[in-house]
Amino acid sequence: MKIKTRIINALVFAGIMGVLAAGAAGVKAQEPAKKYEANWESLNSRPNPQWFADAKFGIFIHWGIYAVPSWAVKGQYSEWYWNRIADRNPNNPWWRYHVDTYGGDFEYKDFAPLFKANLYDPAFWADIFVKSGAQYVVPTSKHHDGYAIWPSAEANRTWGRAWNSMDVGPKRDLLGELSTACRERGLRFGFYYSLYEWYNPLWLKDRKQYVREHLFPQFKDVVSRYSPDIIFSDGEWDMPSADWKSEELLAWLYNESPCKDQVVVNDRWGSECRHKNGGYFTTEYAAGMQDDSYAWEESRGMGHSYGYSRREAAEGYKSSQYFIISLADTVSRGGNLLLDIGPDEFGLIPPIMQQKLLDIGAWLKVNGEAIYGTRCAKRTSEWTEGERPDQKRGQYMVSDSIMEQIGQKPRGDSAVKKCFFTKKGDTHYAITTGWPGKELLIKKIKVSPETEVTLLGHEGKLHYKVEGETLTIEVPQLSVDEVPCLHAYSFKITQSEVLAE
């Protein structure tokens, strides 16, 4: 026993001496993590975790009891159903539909027991997300109706009734089950969280009390339960961030929460915050930002709505080609694409949405190298000759005309984008907007004598020639059955530098 004690003491002493020796040799002790103060100057100084800049593609999910009626006027959001039927004007199409279908005495809360989610299989959802090539998943933990898809005590307490998925409807922790399934498959996981709730009695009575007694404890509960990698805040526009006490909430998130080191947040924390404060800027059904001067993310549904709408016809959905081109375009400008799906009341992802996710995944399986972990080149795209059309930018519902701005030849007098550029170090990728033909000509690019050019998904090096700052790539002549993918093609150019115009 004495020998064992002596050995342990000797090892402890040696360890202490080793630490002292390291200090004497000039090895610095690990610096404590920075503490962020409850003000925007301090909070905005926090760098985003690198995973967000590398991920590029995520899945948004709008799912709640609005999936039961799953109805919207064309071009509007079905998840706003309760708010829209609140106007009981006979000329209001939302209210007319509700009365005709459910009756004037049927209240929104009566949808909750009908939200069964009895075919919900989170493992299947997560498998689809993996196959899509997405790197992170962001479901609505609750939307503006306040119905929580996790066992939120605050939801029940402040609404004065069962108002979460464990106590009414599915009788399951929908958020927790999906968190587990996604993380088991290596996906980053977070959630959307609405700050306000349209008709919460406490919100209508006393907003300060709502923030203090509902928002703060509920937010801390959902964060502590699921340790999110990303939080998409929303419903902030009725009050400035000081009234929401968002700075205080984010200081807790960055300093004390279980996800303080990996979490990323957006810019929707007060009426003055969008494109001013937060971890990344958001655009919604828009064309995204111009460049990577600040981290940003474009979100949109596959059709006209985030939540599932039974009225959405096939032609109301964007094509798989659009999503692939949009992803390449977004990434070339430094953004992420958060593409939404709207499951139905049973917990099924509509097959048309599944197919588009699988199409994107098939493309990313070939071209992911040109997307994941890339950064902006000095020039985002290569234009043909002609007059370049203008693309307006903005936060919300800015018409995205990208499909009219792409091709390999000018459209009349109008220029189009032949390819988008991304890069990793001194390797650049030219992602063409269609098959380039016999040659791909890229202007204002520098290469070295050791530069190699390849086509992702195709074996072998490609021949090329250089004239000044112009690179002409000889494109392999492939049959329809031989092309590596559809819609867009990635040419990898090593030891190169795409120059600014």
C-alpha positions in Angstrom: 0.0 0.0 0.0 2.8 2.4 0.9 4.6 1.6 -2.4 1.4 2.4 -4.4 0.9 5.7 -2.5 4.5 6.7 -3.2 4.1 6.0 -6.9 0.9 8.1 -7.0 2.5 10.9 -5.1 5.5 10.8 -7.5 3.3 11.0 -10.5 1.3 13.9 -9.1 4.6 15.7 -8.3 5.9 15.0 -11.7 2.8 16.4 -13.3 2.9 19.6 -11.2 6.6 20.1 -12.1 5.8 19.5 -15.7 3.2 22.3 -15.7 5.6 24.6 -13.8 8.3 23.8 -16.3 6.0 24.5 -19.2 5.2 27.9 -17.7 8.9 28.7 -17.2 9.5 27.8 -20.8 7.0 30.5 -21.9 4.0 28.3 -22.6 0.9 30.4 -22.0 -2.0 29.1 -20.0 -5.2 28.7 -21.9 -7.1 32.0 -22.0 -10.6 32.0 -20.6 -13.5 32.2 -23.0 -14.6 35.7 -23.8 -17.6 36.9 -21.9 -20.1 38.8 -24.0 -22.0 41.7 -22.6 -25.7 42.4 -23.1 -25.3 45.0 -25.8 -25.1 44.7 -29.6 -21.5 46.0 -29.9 -20.3 43.1 -27.8 -22.7 40.5 -29.1 -21.8 41.4 -32.7 -18.1 40.9 -32.0 -18.7 37.2 -31.5 -17.4 35.3 -34.6 -19.7 32.7 -36.1 -18.6 29.1 -35.6 -16.9 27.9 -38.8 -19.4 25.1 -39.4 -22.0 27.6 -40.6 -19.7 29.1 -43.3 -18.8 25.6 -44.5 -22.3 24.0 -44.5 -23.9 26.0 -47.3 -27.2 24.0 -47.4 -29.8 23.5 -44.8 -33.4 22.2 -44.5 -36.1 24.5 -43.0 -39.3 22.7 -41.7 -42.6 24.5 -41.0 -44.8 22.0 -39.1 -47.5 22.5 -36.6 -51.2 22.4 -36.2 -51.6 24.6 -39.2 -50.8 21.5 -41.2 -54.3 20.2 -40.4 -56.1 22.9 -42.5 -53.0 23.2 -44.7 -54.7 25.9 -46.8 -53.6 29.3 -48.1 -54.6 31.9 -50.7 -52.2 31.5 -53.6 -48.9 33.3 -52.9 -49.4 33.4 -49.2 -48.2 31.4 -46.2 -50.4 28.6 -44.9 -48.8 28.8 -41.4 -50.6 32.1 -41.1 -54.0 30.4 -41.2 -55.1 31.5 -37.7 -54.1 35.1 -38.2 -55.9 35.2 -41.6 -59.2 33.7 -40.4 -59.3 36.2 -37.6 -60.8 38.7 -40.1 -64.4 37.3 -40.1 -65.3 39.4 -43.2 -67.4 37.4 -45.7 -65.2 38.9 -48.4 -62.1 37.4 -46.8 -61.3 34.2 -48.8 -59.6 32.7 -45.8 -62.6 33.1 -43.6 -65.0 31.9 -46.3 -62.9 28.7 -46.8 -62.9 28.1 -43.0 -66.6 28.5 -42.6 -67.4 26.4 -45.7 -65.1 23.6 -44.5 -65.2 23.6 -40.7 -68.1 25.9 -39.8 -68.0 29.3 -38.1 -68.0 27.9 -34.6 -64.9 25.8 -35.2 -62.0 27.5 -33.5 -58.3 27.3 -34.4 -57.6 25.5 -31.1 -59.9 22.7 -32.2 -57.3 21.7 -34.8 -54.9 20.7 -32.1 -56.5 17.3 -31.3 -56.6 16.6 -35.0 -52.9 17.1 -35.4 -52.1 13.4 -34.9 -48.7 13.1 -36.7 -49.4 9.3 -36.5 -47.2 8.6 -39.5 -44.3 10.7 -38.4 -41.0 8.8 -38.7 -38.1 11.1 -37.7 -35.6 8.5 -38.8 -37.0 8.5 -42.3 -37.0 12.3 -42.4 -33.4 12.4 -41.3 -32.5 9.9 -44.0 -34.1 12.1 -46.7 -32.2 15.1 -45.3 -28.9 13.2 -45.5 -29.7 12.1 -49.1 -30.4 15.7 -50.0 -26.9 16.8 -49.1 -28.1 19.2 -46.5 -25.8 19.8 -43.6 -28.2 21.3 -41.0 -31.9 21.1 -40.1 -34.1 23.9 -38.7 -37.7 22.9 -37.7 -40.2 25.3 -36.2 -40.2 24.7 -32.5 -43.2 27.0 -32.5 -44.7 29.4 -34.9 -46.7 32.6 -34.2 -49.6 30.5 -33.0 -47.6 29.6 -30.0 -48.2 25.8 -30.3 -44.9 24.1 -29.2 -43.8 20.8 -30.7 -41.9 19.9 -27.6 -43.2 19.5 -24.0 -43.2 23.2 -23.1 -44.7 24.0 -19.7 -44.8 27.7 -20.5 -47.0 27.1 -23.5 -49.6 25.3 -21.4 -49.4 27.8 -18.5 -49.7 31.0 -20.3 -52.3 29.8 -22.8 -54.4 28.2 -20.0 -54.8 25.0 -21.9 -52.7 22.1 -23.3 -50.8 23.8 -26.1 -47.8 21.5 -26.8 -47.4 18.3 -28.8 -46.8 16.2 -25.8 -50.1 17.1 -24.1 -52.4 17.6 -27.1 -52.3 16.1 -30.6 -49.5 13.7 -31.3 -48.6 13.2 -27.6 -45.0 13.1 -28.6 -41.9 15.3 -28.3 -41.7 15.9 -32.0 -38.7 18.3 -31.8 -36.7 16.0 -29.5 -37.2 12.9 -31.6 -36.1 14.8 -34.8 -33.1 16.2 -32.9 -31.9 12.7 -32.0 -32.5 11.2 -35.5 -30.6 14.1 -37.2 -27.7 14.1 -34.9 -27.3 10.3 -35.1 -26.7 10.9 -38.8 -24.2 13.7 -38.4 -26.5 16.6 -39.2 -26.3 19.9 -37.4 -29.6 20.6 -35.7 -31.4 23.7 -34.5 -34.8 25.3 -34.6 -36.9 28.3 -35.5 -38.4 30.2 -32.6 -41.1 32.9 -32.8 -40.6 35.6 -30.2 -44.2 36.7 -30.3 -47.5 34.8 -30.3 -50.5 36.4 -32.0 -53.2 35.6 -29.4 -51.3 34.5 -26.3 -53.4 35.9 -23.4 -50.3 37.2 -21.6 -49.0 38.9 -24.8 -52.3 40.6 -25.3 -52.5 41.6 -21.6 -48.9 42.8 -20.8 -46.0 42.5 -23.2 -43.4 43.1 -20.5 -44.8 40.3 -18.4 -44.9 38.1 -21.5 -41.2 38.6 -22.1 -40.4 38.1 -18.5 -42.6 35.1 -17.6 -43.1 33.4 -20.9 -40.4 34.2 -23.5 -37.3 34.0 -21.2 -38.1 30.7 -19.4 -39.5 29.1 -22.5 -36.5 30.0 -24.7 -34.0 28.8 -22.0 -36.0 25.6 -21.7 -35.9 24.7 -25.4 -32.2 25.7 -25.7 -31.2 23.7 -22.6 -33.1 20.6 -23.8 -31.8 20.4 -27.3 -28.6 22.4 -27.4 -29.2 23.9 -30.8 -26.4 24.5 -33.4 -28.6 27.3 -35.0 -31.5 29.4 -33.9 -33.7 31.2 -36.4 -35.5 33.8 -34.5 -38.7 35.5 -35.9 -41.8 37.4 -35.0 -39.7 40.3 -33.7 -41.1 43.2 -35.6 -43.6 44.5 -33.1 -41.0 45.8 -30.6 -37.3 46.9 -30.6 -34.7 44.5 -29.2 -34.5 46.4 -25.9 -38.2 45.6 -25.2 -37.7 42.0 -26.1 -34.5 42.1 -23.9 -32.8 40.2 -26.7 -29.4 41.4 -25.8 -29.8 39.9 -22.3 -31.1 36.7 -23.8 -28.2 36.4 -26.3 -25.6 37.2 -23.6 -27.0 34.2 -21.7 -26.9 32.1 -24.9 -23.3 33.0 -25.7 -21.9 32.8 -22.1 -23.8 30.2 -20.2 -26.0 28.0 -22.4 -25.0 24.4 -23.2 -24.5 25.4 -26.9 -22.6 28.6 -26.3 -19.6 27.5 -28.4 -21.3 26.1 -31.5 -24.6 28.0 -31.8 -25.3 30.5 -34.7 -28.2 33.0 -34.6 -29.8 35.2 -37.2 -30.7 38.9 -37.2 -34.4 38.8 -36.1 -34.2 40.0 -32.5 -36.0 43.4 -32.6 -37.7 45.7 -35.0 -34.5 47.5 -35.8 -32.2 44.5 -36.1 -32.5 42.9 -39.6 -29.4 43.4 -41.6 -27.9 45.2 -38.6 -27.5 43.0 -35.6 -27.0 39.2 -35.1 -24.8 36.4 -36.2 -26.0 36.3 -39.8 -28.4 38.3 -42.0 -31.6 36.8 -43.4 -33.4 37.2 -46.7 -36.8 35.5 -47.4 -38.2 34.6 -50.8 -35.6 37.0 -52.2 -32.4 37.1 -54.2 -30.0 37.1 -51.3 -27.1 39.5 -50.6 -24.6 40.7 -53.1 -21.4 39.5 -51.4 -19.9 37.9 -48.3 -19.2 41.1 -46.4 -21.5 39.7 -43.7 -22.7 36.1 -43.2 -26.2 35.6 -44.7 -28.8 33.0 -45.5 -31.6 32.9 -48.0 -34.7 30.9 -47.0 -37.7 30.0 -49.0 -40.3 27.2 -49.5 -40.4 25.0 -52.6 -43.7 26.6 -53.6 -45.5 29.8 -52.5 -45.8 28.7 -48.8 -43.5 27.5 -46.1 -46.2 25.4 -44.4 -47.8 22.7 -46.5 -50.7 24.0 -48.6 -53.1 21.6 -50.3 -53.8 24.3 -52.9 -50.3 24.2 -54.2 -50.4 22.7 -57.7 -47.3 21.1 -59.3 -46.6 24.3 -61.4 -46.6 26.3 -58.2 -43.4 24.5 -57.1 -40.0 25.6 -58.4 -38.1 23.1 -60.4 -35.1 21.0 -59.2 -33.0 22.9 -61.7 -34.0 26.2 -60.1 -32.9 24.9 -56.6 -29.6 23.6 -57.9 -28.8 26.9 -59.8 -30.0 28.9 -56.9 -27.7 27.0 -54.5 -24.7 27.5 -56.7 -25.6 31.2 -57.2 -26.1 31.7 -53.4 -22.9 30.0 -52.5 -20.9 32.0 -55.1 -22.0 35.2 -53.3 -21.1 33.8 -49.8 -24.5 32.8 -48.6 -26.3 29.7 -47.4 -29.5 28.3 -48.8 -32.2 27.2 -46.2 -34.8 25.3 -48.3 -38.1 24.7 -46.6 -40.4 21.6 -46.6 -43.9 21.5 -45.2 -45.0 18.1 -43.9 -48.7 17.3 -43.6 -50.7 16.6 -40.5 -49.8 12.9 -40.5 -46.1 13.7 -40.5 -45.5 12.8 -44.1 -43.2 14.9 -46.3 -45.1 15.3 -49.6 -43.5 13.2 -52.3 -43.0 16.2 -54.6 -40.8 17.7 -51.9 -39.0 14.5 -51.3 -38.2 14.2 -55.0 -36.7 17.7 -55.2 -34.5 17.0 -52.1 -33.3 13.8 -53.7 -32.5 15.6 -57.0 -30.5 18.2 -55.2 -28.7 15.4 -53.3 -27.8 13.6 -56.5 -26.3 16.8 -57.8 -24.4 17.5 -54.6 -23.0 13.9 -54.6 -21.1 14.8 -57.7 -20.5 18.6 -57.1 -20.4 18.9 -53.4 -16.6 19.6 -53.5 -17.5 22.9 -55.3 -20.0 23.9 -52.7 -19.1 22.7 -49.2 -16.4 24.6 -47.4 -15.8 27.0 -50.3 -15.5 30.7 -50.1 -16.1 33.6 -52.5 -13.8 34.2 -55.4 -12.8 37.7 -56.3 -15.6 37.5 -58.9 -18.8 35.6 -58.4 -19.7 34.8 -62.0 -18.7 34.9 -65.6 -21.0 36.9 -67.9 -21.4 36.6 -71.6 -21.3 39.7 -73.9 -24.3 42.0 -73.8 -26.1 44.3 -71.4 -26.2 42.9 -67.9 -29.7 42.9 -66.3 -30.2 44.4 -62.9 -31.0 42.2 -59.9 -32.5 44.0 -57.0 -31.6 42.9 -53.5 -33.6 43.1 -50.3 -34.8 41.3 -47.2 -38.2 40.1 -48.2 -40.1 39.0 -51.4 -37.7 40.5 -53.9 -38.3 38.9 -57.3 -35.4 36.4 -58.0 -34.9 36.4 -61.8 -31.9 34.1 -61.7 -33.4 31.6 -64.2 -33.7 34.5 -66.8 -30.1 35.4 -66.2 -28.3 32.2 -67.0 -27.1 30.4 -70.1 -24.1 29.9 -72.3 -25.0 32.5 -75.0 -26.5 36.0 -74.7 -30.3 36.3 -74.8 -30.7 38.8 -77.6 -28.9 42.0 -76.4 -28.9 40.8 -72.8 -25.9 39.2 -71.1 -26.3 36.0 -69.0 -24.2 34.2 -66.4 -22.2 31.4 -68.0 -20.9 30.1 -64.6 -20.6 30.8 -60.9 -17.2 30.8 -59.1 -16.3 29.3 -55.8 -12.9 28.6 -54.3 -10.8 26.6 -51.8 -7.4 28.1 -51.3 -5.9 28.5 -54.8 -8.3 26.0 -56.3 -11.3 27.6 -58.1 -14.5 26.0 -59.3 -16.4 27.2 -62.3 -20.0 25.9 -62.0 -21.6 26.3 -65.4 -25.3 27.1 -65.8 -25.9 24.3 -68.3 -23.6 22.3 -70.6 -21.0 24.6 -72.0 -20.6 22.9 -75.4 -17.2 22.2 -77.0 -15.3 24.9 -75.0 -15.6 26.8 -71.8 -13.9 30.2 -72.0 -13.1 32.1 -68.8 -11.7 35.6 -68.9 -9.6 37.4 -66.3 -8.1 34.3 -64.6 -4.5 33.5 -63.8 -3.1 30.0 -63.9 0.3 28.4 -63.4 2.2 25.9 -65.5 1.2 23.3 -63.0 -2.5 24.0 -63.2 -4.8 21.0 -63.8 -8.4 21.2 -65.0 -10.9 18.5 -64.3 -14.7 18.1 -64.5 -16.2 16.8 -61.3 -17.7 13.4 -61.8 -15.7 12.7 -64.9 -12.4 10.8 -65.1 -9.2 12.4 -66.4 -7.6 15.8 -66.9 -9.0 18.2 -69.4 -6.9 20.0 -72.1 -6.8 23.7 -72.0 -5.0 26.7 -73.4 -4.0 30.1 -72.0 -3.9 33.4 -73.8 -3.0 36.2 -71.4 -5.7 36.1 -68.7 -8.1 34.0 -70.8 -8.5 30.3 -70.1 -10.1 28.1 -72.7 -11.1 24.6 -71.5 -11.7 21.8 -73.9 -14.9 20.3 -72.8 -15.2 16.5 -73.1 -17.9 15.5 -75.6 -20.2 13.2 -73.7 -23.5 11.6 -74.5 -26.6 12.2 -72.4 -25.8 8.9 -70.6 -22.3 10.0 -69.9 -22.7 13.4 -68.3 -22.0 13.2 -64.6 -25.2 15.1 -63.4 -27.9 17.4 -64.6 -28.4 21.2 -64.8 -25.0 22.5 -63.7 -21.4 21.3 -64.1 -18.3 22.0 -62.0 -14.9 22.5 -63.6 -12.1 22.3 -61.0 -9.1 24.6 -61.8 -6.1 24.1 -59.5 -3.4 26.7 -58.8 -5.5 29.5 -60.2 -6.9 32.9 -59.3 -10.1 34.3 -60.7 -9.6 38.1 -61.0 -11.9 40.9 -60.2 -13.4 42.8 -63.1 
